[in-house]
Amino acid sequence: MRIEPLEENQISWMLKPLTWMMKRKVGKVLNPYKAWAYRPGITFLMSMYQQSIESSKVTPPALKRMVCLRAAQMIGCVF
């Protein structure tokens, strides 16, 4: 069973700034985000958590990029 992603006009007002930033960074709103948008509170908090990890100074930026690249390779991401 698959969850149908929400259309952009169905996404909560709380997530509009996040969709705008994603469009600016990636060029479009990705489908996983549209599926997570069914639960805007959880999606917002998850985005804040992810941003705090990305902006953390504990791990070197090069290592973060290598980990993200390796994770994408393992799951077959097209990015």
MMTF fields as JSON, N, C-alpha, C and O atoms, coordinates in Angstrom:
{
  "mmtfVersion": "1.0.0",
  "mmtfProducer": "UNKNOWN",
  "numBonds": 315,
  "numAtoms": 316,
  "numGroups": 79,
  "numChains": 1,
  "numModels": 1,
  "chainsPerModel": [1],
  "groupsPerChain": [79],
  "chainIdList": ["A"],
  "bondAtomList": [4, 2, 8, 6, 12, 10, 16, 14, 20, 18, 24, 22, 28, 26, 32, 30, 36, 34, 40, 38, 44, 42, 48, 46, 52, 50, 56, 54, 60, 58, 64, 62, 68, 66, 72, 70, 76, 74, 80, 78, 84, 82, 88, 86, 92, 90, 96, 94, 100, 98, 104, 102, 108, 106, 112, 110, 116, 114, 120, 118, 124, 122, 128, 126, 132, 130, 136, 134, 140, 138, 144, 142, 148, 146, 152, 150, 156, 154, 160, 158, 164, 162, 168, 166, 172, 170, 176, 174, 180, 178, 184, 182, 188, 186, 192, 190, 196, 194, 200, 198, 204, 202, 208, 206, 212, 210, 216, 214, 220, 218, 224, 222, 228, 226, 232, 230, 236, 234, 240, 238, 244, 242, 248, 246, 252, 250, 256, 254, 260, 258, 264, 262, 268, 266, 272, 270, 276, 274, 280, 278, 284, 282, 288, 286, 292, 290, 296, 294, 300, 298, 304, 302, 308, 306, 312, 310],
  "bondOrderList": [1, 1, 1, 1, 1, 1, 1, 1, 1, 1, 1, 1, 1, 1, 1, 1, 1, 1, 1, 1, 1, 1, 1, 1, 1, 1, 1, 1, 1, 1, 1, 1, 1, 1, 1, 1, 1, 1, 1, 1, 1, 1, 1, 1, 1, 1, 1, 1, 1, 1, 1, 1, 1, 1, 1, 1, 1, 1, 1, 1, 1, 1, 1, 1, 1, 1, 1, 1, 1, 1, 1, 1, 1, 1, 1, 1, 1, 1],
  "groupList": [{"groupName": "MET", "atomNameList": ["N", "CA", "C", "O"], "elementList": ["N", "C", "C", "O"], "formalChargeList": [0, 0, 0, 0], "bondAtomList": [1, 0, 2, 1, 3, 2], "bondOrderList": [1, 1, 2], "singleLetterCode": "M", "chemCompType": "L-PEPTIDE LINKING"}, {"groupName": "ARG", "atomNameList": ["N", "CA", "C", "O"], "elementList": ["N", "C", "C", "O"], "formalChargeList": [0, 0, 0, 0], "bondAtomList": [1, 0, 2, 1, 3, 2], "bondOrderList": [1, 1, 2], "singleLetterCode": "R", "chemCompType": "L-PEPTIDE LINKING"}, {"groupName": "ILE", "atomNameList": ["N", "CA", "C", "O"], "elementList": ["N", "C", "C", "O"], "formalChargeList": [0, 0, 0, 0], "bondAtomList": [1, 0, 2, 1, 3, 2], "bondOrderList": [1, 1, 2], "singleLetterCode": "I", "chemCompType": "L-PEPTIDE LINKING"}, {"groupName": "GLU", "atomNameList": ["N", "CA", "C", "O"], "elementList": ["N", "C", "C", "O"], "formalChargeList": [0, 0, 0, 0], "bondAtomList": [1, 0, 2, 1, 3, 2], "bondOrderList": [1, 1, 2], "singleLetterCode": "E", "chemCompType": "L-PEPTIDE LINKING"}, {"groupName": "PRO", "atomNameList": ["N", "CA", "C", "O"], "elementList": ["N", "C", "C", "O"], "formalChargeList": [0, 0, 0, 0], "bondAtomList": [1, 0, 2, 1, 3, 2], "bondOrderList": [1, 1, 2], "singleLetterCode": "P", "chemCompType": "L-PEPTIDE LINKING"}, {"groupName": "LEU", "atomNameList": ["N", "CA", "C", "O"], "elementList": ["N", "C", "C", "O"], "formalChargeList": [0, 0, 0, 0], "bondAtomList": [1, 0, 2, 1, 3, 2], "bondOrderList": [1, 1, 2], "singleLetterCode": "L", "chemCompType": "L-PEPTIDE LINKING"}, {"groupName": "ASN", "atomNameList": ["N", "CA", "C", "O"], "elementList": ["N", "C", "C", "O"], "formalChargeList": [0, 0, 0, 0], "bondAtomList": [1, 0, 2, 1, 3, 2], "bondOrderList": [1, 1, 2], "singleLetterCode": "N", "chemCompType": "L-PEPTIDE LINKING"}, {"groupName": "GLN", "atomNameList": ["N", "CA", "C", "O"], "elementList": ["N", "C", "C", "O"], "formalChargeList": [0, 0, 0, 0], "bondAtomList": [1, 0, 2, 1, 3, 2], "bondOrderList": [1, 1, 2], "singleLetterCode": "Q", "chemCompType": "L-PEPTIDE LINKING"}, {"groupName": "SER", "atomNameList": ["N", "CA", "C", "O"], "elementList": ["N", "C", "C", "O"], "formalChargeList": [0, 0, 0, 0], "bondAtomList": [1, 0, 2, 1, 3, 2], "bondOrderList": [1, 1, 2], "singleLetterCode": "S", "chemCompType": "L-PEPTIDE LINKING"}, {"groupName": "TRP", "atomNameList": ["N", "CA", "C", "O"], "elementList": ["N", "C", "C", "O"], "formalChargeList": [0, 0, 0, 0], "bondAtomList": [1, 0, 2, 1, 3, 2], "bondOrderList": [1, 1, 2], "singleLetterCode": "W", "chemCompType": "L-PEPTIDE LINKING"}, {"groupName": "LYS", "atomNameList": ["N", "CA", "C", "O"], "elementList": ["N", "C", "C", "O"], "formalChargeList": [0, 0, 0, 0], "bondAtomList": [1, 0, 2, 1, 3, 2], "bondOrderList": [1, 1, 2], "singleLetterCode": "K", "chemCompType": "L-PEPTIDE LINKING"}, {"groupName": "THR", "atomNameList": ["N", "CA", "C", "O"], "elementList": ["N", "C", "C", "O"], "formalChargeList": [0, 0, 0, 0], "bondAtomList": [1, 0, 2, 1, 3, 2], "bondOrderList": [1, 1, 2], "singleLetterCode": "T", "chemCompType": "L-PEPTIDE LINKING"}, {"groupName": "VAL", "atomNameList": ["N", "CA", "C", "O"], "elementList": ["N", "C", "C", "O"], "formalChargeList": [0, 0, 0, 0], "bondAtomList": [1, 0, 2, 1, 3, 2], "bondOrderList": [1, 1, 2], "singleLetterCode": "V", "chemCompType": "L-PEPTIDE LINKING"}, {"groupName": "GLY", "atomNameList": ["N", "CA", "C", "O"], "elementList": ["N", "C", "C", "O"], "formalChargeList": [0, 0, 0, 0], "bondAtomList": [1, 0, 2, 1, 3, 2], "bondOrderList": [1, 1, 2], "singleLetterCode": "G", "chemCompType": "PEPTIDE LINKING"}, {"groupName": "TYR", "atomNameList": ["N", "CA", "C", "O"], "elementList": ["N", "C", "C", "O"], "formalChargeList": [0, 0, 0, 0], "bondAtomList": [1, 0, 2, 1, 3, 2], "bondOrderList": [1, 1, 2], "singleLetterCode": "Y", "chemCompType": "L-PEPTIDE LINKING"}, {"groupName": "ALA", "atomNameList": ["N", "CA", "C", "O"], "elementList": ["N", "C", "C", "O"], "formalChargeList": [0, 0, 0, 0], "bondAtomList": [1, 0, 2, 1, 3, 2], "bondOrderList": [1, 1, 2], "singleLetterCode": "A", "chemCompType": "L-PEPTIDE LINKING"}, {"groupName": "PHE", "atomNameList": ["N", "CA", "C", "O"], "elementList": ["N", "C", "C", "O"], "formalChargeList": [0, 0, 0, 0], "bondAtomList": [1, 0, 2, 1, 3, 2], "bondOrderList": [1, 1, 2], "singleLetterCode": "F", "chemCompType": "L-PEPTIDE LINKING"}, {"groupName": "CYS", "atomNameList": ["N", "CA", "C", "O"], "elementList": ["N", "C", "C", "O"], "formalChargeList": [0, 0, 0, 0], "bondAtomList": [1, 0, 2, 1, 3, 2], "bondOrderList": [1, 1, 2], "singleLetterCode": "C", "chemCompType": "L-PEPTIDE LINKING"}],
  "groupTypeList": [0, 1, 2, 3, 4, 5, 3, 3, 6, 7, 2, 8, 9, 0, 5, 10, 4, 5, 11, 9, 0, 0, 10, 1, 10, 12, 13, 10, 12, 5, 6, 4, 14, 10, 15, 9, 15, 14, 1, 4, 13, 2, 11, 16, 5, 0, 8, 0, 14, 7, 7, 8, 2, 3, 8, 8, 10, 12, 11, 4, 4, 15, 5, 10, 1, 0, 12, 17, 5, 1, 15, 15, 7, 0, 2, 13, 17, 12, 16],
  "groupIdList": [1, 2, 3, 4, 5, 6, 7, 8, 9, 10, 11, 12, 13, 14, 15, 16, 17, 18, 19, 20, 21, 22, 23, 24, 25, 26, 27, 28, 29, 30, 31, 32, 33, 34, 35, 36, 37, 38, 39, 40, 41, 42, 43, 44, 45, 46, 47, 48, 49, 50, 51, 52, 53, 54, 55, 56, 57, 58, 59, 60, 61, 62, 63, 64, 65, 66, 67, 68, 69, 70, 71, 72, 73, 74, 75, 76, 77, 78, 79],
  "secStructList": [7, 7, 7, 7, 7, 7, 7, 4, 4, 4, 1, 7, 4, 4, 4, 2, 2, 2, 2, 2, 2, 2, 2, 2, 2, 2, 1, 1, 7, 7, 2, 2, 2, 2, 2, 2, 6, 6, 1, 2, 2, 2, 2, 2, 2, 2, 2, 2, 2, 2, 2, 2, 2, 2, 6, 7, 1, 1, 1, 7, 2, 2, 2, 2, 2, 2, 2, 2, 2, 2, 2, 2, 2, 2, 2, 6, 7, 7, 7],
  "xCoordList": [0.833, 0.0, 0.884, 1.823, 0.579, 1.338, 0.483, -0.735, 1.117, 0.43, 0.496, 1.575, -0.632, -0.669, -0.126, -0.605, 0.855, 1.38, 0.354, -0.456, 0.401, -0.48, -0.009, 1.18, -0.941, -0.583, -0.119, -0.404, 0.593, 1.144, 0.067, 0.295, -1.101, -2.159, -2.859, -3.66, -2.578, -3.168, -2.269, -2.704, -1.029, -0.059, -0.382, -0.73, -0.267, -0.595, 0.22, 1.347, -0.369, 0.306, 1.586, 2.527, 1.611, 2.782, 4.02, 5.148, 3.798, 4.907, 5.237, 6.172, 4.503, 4.749, 6.179, 6.801, 6.728, 8.116, 9.106, 10.091, 8.833, 9.721, 9.625, 10.633, 8.405, 8.271, 8.958, 9.558, 8.875, 9.549, 11.062, 11.717, 11.614, 13.062, 13.473, 14.534, 12.646, 12.979, 12.959, 13.825, 11.982, 11.932, 13.172, 13.732, 13.59, 14.768, 16.044, 16.928, 16.128, 17.344, 17.393, 18.431, 16.262, 16.237, 15.582, 15.899, 14.672, 13.975, 12.525, 11.755, 12.148, 10.767, 10.549, 11.5, 9.296, 8.971, 9.017, 8.297, 9.846, 10.048, 8.866, 8.212, 8.595, 7.442, 7.449, 6.388, 8.583, 8.542, 8.041, 7.308, 8.439, 7.98, 6.475, 5.792, 5.954, 4.509, 3.741, 2.611, 4.337, 3.688, 3.778, 2.824, 4.903, 5.05, 4.12, 3.796, 3.684, 2.857, 1.487, 0.757, 1.125, -0.112, -0.04, -1.069, 1.161, 1.384, 2.284, 3.485, 1.733, 2.569, 3.406, 4.541, 2.879, 3.646, 4.903, 5.984, 4.749, 5.9, 6.886, 8.098, 6.373, 7.239, 8.039, 9.233, 7.386, 8.075, 9.186, 10.305, 8.879, 9.889, 11.029, 12.19, 10.701, 11.739, 12.665, 13.878, 12.093, 12.901, 13.816, 14.971, 13.296, 14.124, 15.277, 16.408, 14.985, 16.018, 17.09, 18.286, 16.645, 17.588, 18.455, 19.658, 17.85, 18.605, 19.628, 20.731, 19.272, 20.219, 21.408, 22.534, 21.169, 22.273, 23.171, 24.396, 22.564, 23.349, 24.181, 25.283, 23.662, 24.396, 25.336, 26.011, 25.385, 26.239, 27.717, 28.108, 28.509, 29.954, 30.758, 31.983, 30.092, 30.789, 31.428, 32.566, 30.704, 31.196, 31.659, 30.971, 32.813, 33.289, 32.32, 31.735, 32.151, 31.219, 31.549, 30.643, 32.832, 33.218, 32.735, 32.283, 32.827, 32.357, 30.846, 30.339, 30.124, 28.666, 28.288, 27.388, 28.984, 28.689, 28.996, 28.237, 30.105, 30.451, 29.423, 29.066, 28.945, 27.929, 26.636, 26.016, 26.223, 24.998, 25.143, 24.214, 26.301, 26.534, 26.502, 25.901, 27.14, 27.161, 25.759, 25.379, 25.008, 23.633, 22.798, 22.007, 22.972, 22.243, 22.641, 21.789, 23.923, 24.376, 23.77, 23.376, 23.69, 23.169, 21.695, 21.256, 20.924, 19.499, 19.164, 18.003, 20.157, 19.932, 19.316, 18.555, 19.633, 19.091, 19.68, 20.856, 18.878, 19.328, 20.043, 20.517, 20.131, 20.77, 22.252, 22.961],
  "yCoordList": [-1.17, 0.0, 1.242, 1.346, 2.181, 3.414, 4.597, 4.595, 5.589, 6.825, 7.781, 8.037, 8.296, 9.276, 10.605, 11.098, 11.19, 12.476, 13.592, 13.565, 14.558, 15.718, 16.624, 16.676, 17.323, 18.339, 19.583, 19.743, 20.451, 21.626, 22.527, 23.164, 22.59, 23.453, 22.823, 23.49, 21.555, 20.866, 20.89, 20.541, 21.295, 21.287, 22.405, 23.516, 22.108, 23.047, 24.332, 24.332, 25.428, 26.72, 26.675, 27.428, 25.782, 25.668, 25.217, 25.553, 24.458, 23.898, 24.701, 24.348, 25.758, 26.558, 27.115, 27.056, 27.658, 28.13, 26.997, 27.209, 25.813, 24.678, 24.256, 23.906, 24.288, 23.938, 24.98, 24.639, 26.245, 27.304, 27.095, 27.223, 26.77, 26.545, 25.316, 25.313, 24.274, 23.07, 23.357, 22.88, 24.128, 24.499, 25.289, 25.091, 26.185, 27.0, 26.156, 26.384, 25.182, 24.375, 23.246, 23.018, 22.532, 21.335, 21.592, 20.923, 22.563, 22.859, 22.4, 22.816, 21.551, 21.085, 20.528, 20.336, 20.273, 19.663, 18.153, 17.611, 17.484, 16.044, 15.252, 15.677, 14.099, 13.279, 12.812, 12.825, 12.4, 12.006, 13.133, 12.897, 14.346, 15.493, 15.671, 15.997, 15.457, 15.583, 14.514, 14.754, 13.352, 12.304, 12.64, 12.412, 13.175, 13.561, 14.714, 14.905, 15.487, 16.671, 16.32, 17.215, 15.047, 14.648, 14.948, 15.163, 14.963, 15.254, 16.488, 16.344, 17.703, 18.906, 19.157, 19.621, 18.866, 19.102, 18.256, 18.746, 16.98, 16.066, 16.452, 16.418, 16.82, 17.215, 18.46, 18.538, 19.432, 20.663, 20.375, 20.867, 19.58, 19.25, 18.424, 18.615, 17.511, 16.713, 17.612, 17.403, 18.605, 19.539, 20.368, 20.62, 20.788, 21.531, 20.664, 21.134, 19.401, 18.47, 18.284, 18.329, 18.076, 17.868, 19.112, 18.999, 20.285, 21.52, 21.696, 22.188, 21.297, 21.43, 20.491, 20.84, 19.317, 18.399, 18.964, 18.915, 19.501, 20.044, 21.256, 21.458, 22.057, 23.255, 23.011, 23.936, 21.785, 21.461, 21.571, 21.237, 22.038, 22.191, 21.002, 20.99, 20.012, 18.877, 17.994, 17.551, 17.744, 16.885, 17.758, 18.714, 17.452, 18.253, 18.18, 17.128, 19.287, 19.308, 18.271, 17.696, 18.032, 17.044, 15.65, 14.888, 15.315, 14.01, 13.892, 12.837, 14.963, 14.951, 14.694, 13.903, 15.37, 15.18, 13.755, 13.171, 13.186, 11.811, 10.823, 9.876, 11.024, 10.136, 10.23, 9.208, 11.446, 11.621, 10.963, 10.313, 11.128, 10.516, 8.996, 8.33, 8.453, 6.995, 6.452, 5.409, 7.138, 6.714, 6.734, 5.822, 7.782, 7.862, 6.721, 6.154, 6.384, 5.259, 3.957, 3.128, 3.764, 2.493, 2.292, 1.158, 3.375, 3.209, 3.437, 3.321, 3.757, 3.927, 5.256, 5.337, 6.295, 7.629, 8.174, 7.948, 8.885, 9.399, 10.744, 11.266, 11.312, 12.636, 12.531, 13.534],
  "zCoordList": [0.0, 0.0, 0.0, 0.79, -0.889, -0.996, -0.57, -0.754, -0.009, 0.377, -0.814, -1.35, -1.216, -2.295, -1.772, -0.751, -2.441, -1.975, -2.154, -3.081, -1.264, -1.364, -2.505, -2.819, -3.11, -4.092, -3.335, -2.149, -4.033, -3.358, -2.768, -1.74, -3.402, -2.866, -1.664, -1.008, -1.359, -0.209, 1.019, 2.117, 0.841, 1.937, 2.922, 2.52, 4.197, 5.277, 5.178, 4.683, 5.659, 5.67, 6.493, 6.239, 7.483, 8.351, 7.565, 7.925, 6.497, 5.734, 4.477, 3.758, 4.2, 2.993, 2.936, 1.875, 4.048, 3.971, 3.644, 2.937, 4.16, 3.88, 2.42, 1.807, 1.853, 0.432, -0.437, -1.457, -0.043, -0.796, -0.792, -1.827, 0.389, 0.479, -0.323, -0.946, -0.315, -1.069, -2.57, -3.303, -3.028, -4.441, -4.837, -5.915, -3.949, -4.236, -4.268, -5.094, -3.363, -3.249, -4.278, -4.899, -4.462, -5.299, -6.661, -7.645, -6.708, -7.942, -7.962, -8.827, -7.021, -6.911, -5.514, -4.756, -5.179, -3.893, -4.089, -4.928, -3.331, -3.493, -2.948, -1.996, -3.554, -3.182, -1.727, -1.101, -1.151, 0.259, 1.157, 2.117, 0.837, 1.624, 1.484, 2.455, 0.269, 0.048, 0.83, 1.256, 1.02, 1.818, 3.304, 4.047, 3.74, 5.143, 5.496, 6.668, 4.503, 4.741, 5.314, 5.741, 5.333, 5.997, 7.487, 8.128, 8.039, 9.467, 9.573, 9.801, 9.413, 9.356, 10.607, 10.498, 11.778, 12.999, 13.056, 13.382, 12.736, 12.746, 11.653, 11.869, 10.48, 9.366, 9.717, 9.425, 10.34, 10.728, 11.735, 11.586, 12.756, 13.768, 13.18, 13.544, 12.274, 11.621, 10.795, 10.771, 10.125, 9.342, 10.234, 9.888, 11.38, 12.327, 12.838, 12.957, 13.138, 13.612, 12.542, 12.829, 11.309, 10.214, 10.004, 9.771, 10.087, 9.931, 11.051, 10.81, 12.272, 13.38, 13.19, 13.544, 12.64, 12.366, 11.268, 11.382, 10.202, 9.102, 9.519, 9.007, 10.44, 10.849, 12.027, 12.481, 12.522, 13.654, 13.268, 12.15, 14.2, 13.965, 14.495, 14.38, 15.066, 15.675, 14.601, 14.755, 13.529, 12.447, 11.29, 10.932, 10.697, 9.568, 8.376, 8.12, 7.653, 6.522, 5.444, 4.84, 5.201, 4.18, 4.572, 3.717, 5.846, 6.31, 6.168, 5.784, 6.476, 6.311, 4.863, 4.581, 3.933, 2.512, 2.071, 1.297, 2.556, 2.185, 2.712, 2.012, 3.927, 4.504, 3.705, 3.409, 3.353, 2.556, 1.194, 0.713, 0.571, -0.734, -0.64, -1.483, 0.373, 0.54, 0.826, 0.295, 1.643, 1.916, 0.646, 0.406, -0.179, -1.446, -2.377, -3.061, -2.407, -3.238, -2.769, -3.589, -1.475, -0.93, -1.252, -1.446, -1.311, -1.592, -3.052, -3.444, -3.862, -5.293, -5.666, -6.63, -4.921, -5.192, -6.486, -6.775, -7.263, -8.552, -8.439, -9.449, -7.251, -7.108, -7.322, -7.244]
}
